[in-house]
Amino acid sequence: MSEQSTAERELAELLVESLNLEGVEPAGIDPEAPLFGDGLGLDSIDALELALAVSKRYGFQLRSDSDENRRIFGSLRALSAHVEQHKTA
């Protein structure tokens, strides 16, 4: 497992908190593992909840109709990089 950056660790904490992931430690999330499917096992409802939490915390919208969503939500590292580029808060 790769080491989480500070931004990735903060986002992992938001992810675990906003999705109420029982038994998942933020520090235990591999930043390069998939968030959906075989990785963390998130689903489309989780994606909506996570997008809302990101928008509240970081001050920008993740659009549900974006063709980039598969890449953006591909892993904690990809999501963190996107947040770092676009955050306003």
C-alpha positions in Angstrom: 0.0 0.0 0.0 1.2 3.5 -0.9 1.6 6.2 1.7 -1.2 8.7 2.0 -0.4 12.4 1.5 -1.9 14.9 4.0 -4.6 15.8 1.5 -5.4 12.1 0.9 -5.7 11.4 4.6 -8.1 14.4 5.1 -10.2 13.1 2.2 -10.1 9.5 3.5 -11.4 10.8 6.8 -14.2 12.7 5.0 -15.1 9.6 3.0 -15.3 7.3 6.1 -17.2 9.9 8.1 -19.7 10.9 5.3 -20.4 7.4 4.2 -20.5 5.9 7.7 -18.1 3.1 6.7 -18.1 0.7 9.6 -14.8 -1.0 10.3 -12.8 1.1 7.8 -10.0 3.2 9.1 -9.1 6.3 7.0 -5.4 5.5 7.3 -6.1 2.0 6.0 -7.4 3.1 2.7 -4.9 2.5 -0.1 -4.8 5.7 -2.0 -4.3 3.8 -5.3 -7.0 1.1 -4.8 -10.3 1.5 -6.6 -13.1 3.2 -4.6 -15.8 1.2 -6.4 -16.2 -2.5 -7.2 -13.4 -4.7 -5.9 -11.6 -1.9 -4.1 -13.5 -0.2 -1.3 -16.8 -1.5 -2.6 -18.6 1.8 -2.9 -21.7 2.1 -5.1 -23.5 4.9 -7.1 -25.4 6.1 -4.0 -22.1 6.4 -2.1 -20.8 8.5 -5.1 -23.6 10.9 -4.7 -23.1 11.2 -1.0 -19.4 11.6 -1.4 -19.9 14.3 -4.1 -22.2 16.2 -1.7 -19.7 16.0 1.2 -16.8 17.1 -1.1 -18.9 20.1 -2.3 -19.7 21.2 1.2 -16.2 20.8 2.5 -14.2 22.1 -0.5 -16.6 24.6 -2.1 -17.0 23.2 -5.7 -19.5 20.9 -7.4 -18.7 17.4 -8.8 -21.2 17.1 -11.7 -23.1 13.8 -12.0 -23.1 14.1 -15.8 -19.4 14.5 -16.2 -17.5 12.1 -18.4 -14.6 12.5 -16.1 -16.3 10.9 -13.1 -14.9 7.5 -13.7 -11.4 8.9 -13.6 -12.1 11.3 -10.8 -13.6 8.7 -8.5 -11.1 6.0 -9.7 -9.1 6.1 -6.4 -8.5 8.1 -3.3 -5.4 9.5 -5.0 -7.3 10.6 -8.2 -10.1 12.2 -6.2 -7.6 14.0 -4.0 -5.8 15.4 -7.0 -9.0 16.6 -8.5 -10.1 18.2 -5.2 -6.7 19.9 -4.8 -7.0 21.4 -8.3 -10.6 22.7 -7.8 -11.2 23.5 -4.2 -12.2 27.0 -3.2 -12.7 26.5 0.5 
